[in-house]
Amino acid sequence: MIPWVKLDTARIPGTKDELRLMRRGKEFSIKLGTNELMNSRLSGSEVALATLAAKKIEKVTKPRVLIGGLGMGFTLRAALGALGSKAQIVVAELVPEVVAWARGPMAEIFGDSLDDPRVDIREADVAGVIQKHPLTFDAILLDVDNGPEGLTRKANDALYDAAGLKIAHAALRRDGVLAVWSSGPHPKFTNRLQQAGFVVNEVAVRATGRGGGARHVIWIARKN
C-alpha cells in the first residue's frame, strides 16, 4: 500500500483550521482534520453540478457563470466542456493556496483549464462577489464547504441562509439558475430556496458518477 504524503497546508481565512493537501501515487486528497473534503478519484457529483446547471441555460448565447470554490477543478472543467466558446466563467476561491496547488502539484489534473480565455480566477469570498454583482450571472454554482451545513468555516452559512439566498437571487439574470452541491440531503434548505423565490429541483448524484458509492445532493434552483 502506497502511503499518503502531506504536500502542503493552508489556513482557512477567518479560522484557525488548516487544509492539508495529501498525495498517494497519482491520487490527491484535501483534508480538514479527519474529514476528507475532496478526492481526485471522486468527481461525479462535482461534474454533475456543472452539467446540470449548463443544461438549464443552454439557450443563452453568451452565458456568464460564477463558480464558488475551485477545489480540484472538476466543476470548472465540466463547465468549460458544457458551455460554448462565448461563455465567461468567474471562479471565486477563498484560499489562495488552493489556487497555487492547482498550478503546482495538481497541475496535471487541471490541464490548461486555468488558462482558458473564458476563465477568470479570483482569490475572493464568493459571497462578496455575489453581493457586488446584481443581475449579472446566468448561473451561480456553489460547491462551498460541505453544503448548507457548514463544516470548514462558520461564515459560509451566510451563503445558504434566507438573506444569502435572496442576495443570490438578486445576482441572477432572468431565468438564472442557482446550483448548490451538498454532501447530503437537507429538507429545510429546499424550503428556504423556495421561500427565496426559486423553483427547485433536488437531484441525488453518486460521488463516483457511476453506480455505488456515496450519494450527494445537488439543488437546481431557477429564479422565479
N, C-alpha and C positions, 0 to 999 in steps of 0.2 A: 504494500500500500504506500503510495507516494504521500509524504506528509505535507500539511499546509504550511506555507511560509508567509509571514507577515511582511508586506512590501512597504506599507506606509500607514500613517494615521492622520486624521483630520478632525479638528474640533468643530462641532456644530455651533454656528454663531448663536449667541444668546443662551447657551447652555454650558455645562461642564462636561458634557458627554463627548466621546470620541468615536468616529467611524474608523474601522480597520479594513484596509484593502488586503485581501488574502489571495494567494495563488497556490494551486496544486496542479502541476503539469501545465496544461493549457486551460484549466478551469480557474475562473476568478470568482471571488465572493466578497461582498461588502457586508460587514457585520457591525452590530451595535450591541455590546455586551454579549449575551448568549444568543441573541436574535440575529438570524441571517436576513438582511433586508433585500438582497438580490443575489442572484447566481447566474453566471454566464450560460449555464445549461438549461435554465428555466426562463423562457422568453415568451411563451404562448400568450399569456394574458396581456403583457405589455404591448405586443404586436396587435392584438385584438383591440386595444384601446384606440390605436390609430386607425385601423382599417374600418372599424365600426363607425367611428366619427366621420371619416373621409367619405364613406358611402352616403351619409346623410347630407353632405354638402357637395356632392359630385356635380351638380348643375351650376355651381358657382365658377365663373370663368377665371377669376384671379383670387382664389381663397387666401385669407390671412389667418394664420393659425398660431395660437400660443400653447406651448407645452411647458407645464410646470414640473420641473425635475428632469435632469439629464440622465441620471443613473448610469446604466451601461449602454444607453443609446438605442435600445430596441424600439421604443416608441418613435423616436426621431427617424430611424432608418425605415421603419414601416410607413411613416407619414410621407417621406420622400418618395417611396415607391408607389404610394396610393394616390398622391396628389400630382397635378400636372406641372408642366415646366414654368407656369406663371404664378405658382404658389409662393407665398412668403411665410416662413416658419420662424417664429421667435421662440427660443428656449431660455427659460429663466432657471438658473441653478444657484441655490443659496451658498453652497460650499465651494469655494474656489478650487480646493484640492481635487474635487471630483472632475472638474474640467481639465485640470493638469493630468490626472490619471488617464483621462480619455485620450489625451495627446501623447502620453508617455507609455506606461506599462500595458495599457489596454488598447493601444493604437491599432493593433491588428484586428480587434473586434470592431472598432469604429470605422475602419477603412477611410474613405475620403468624405464621409458624411459631414464632418465639421467644417470642411472647406467648400461644401456645395454653395454656390452663389445664392441659393434660396434661403440659406440658414443664417440667422443672427443669434449668436450665443451671448447671453447677458448674465453676468455674475450678480444676481439680484434675487430678492424675495419675490416670488411670483405674485403674492398678494398685493405688493406695491405696484407691480406692472399692471395688474388688472385694474386697480383703483385709478391709475393715471390715464387709462385709455378707454373712455366710454365710447360705445358704438364703433368699435374698432375691429373686432375679431369675428370671423365666421365660425370658428370653433376654438374652445379652450379645453385642453386635455390636462387633467390633473392626476399625476402619479406622485403625490407628495405624502411623505410619512407612510403610515400603514393604512391610509384611507380616512374616513370620517372620525375614527377614534385614534387620536394621536399617540405615537409611540416615541418618536425621536425628539420632538420639540413641541411644548405646550402651545406656543404661539400659532402653530399650524392649525389648531382647532378653529381659529377665526376664519379660515377659508371655507369651512363647512357648516358654520352656524348660520342662523337666519339672516343676519346682517351681511355676512360674507357672500352668501348665495345671491342676495339682492344686488350686491356690487358686481358679481359675475354676470348676472342677468343684464345689468346696465352696460357692461363692456361688450356684449354680443350685438352683432348686427341683426337685422330682421331674419327670423327663422334660424338664428345661430344655434350652435349645439355646445352644451357643456358635457364633457365625458369625464367620468370620475372612476379611478381604479381603487379597489379595496381588497384586502386580504380575506374578507368575509362579508356576510350579509349584515344589513343594518336597517331594519324596517323604519325606524324613526327618521333616518336620513331620506328615505324615499318620500315620506310625508313632507319633510322640510323642503325638498325640491319642488314638490307640487305647490306648496304654500308660497314659494318664491316666484311662481309664475311659469313653471316648466311643465311640459308634457313629458312624462317619464317612462322609459323602458329599462327594466333591470335584467341584465344578462349574466348568466353563470358561465365561466370560461375556465378550462383546465390550465393550470400553470404551465404545463408542457406543450399546450396547443394540440395535444392528442388525447386519446382515452387514458384514464388512470391519472393518478397524481392529485395534488391539492386542487380545490375548486375555488377560484377567485370570482369577484363580482365586479361588473362594470355597469355604471348607470349612464345611459344615453338620454340626456335631457334637452329637449328642444325648446327654445324660447317661444313662449306663447304670446 
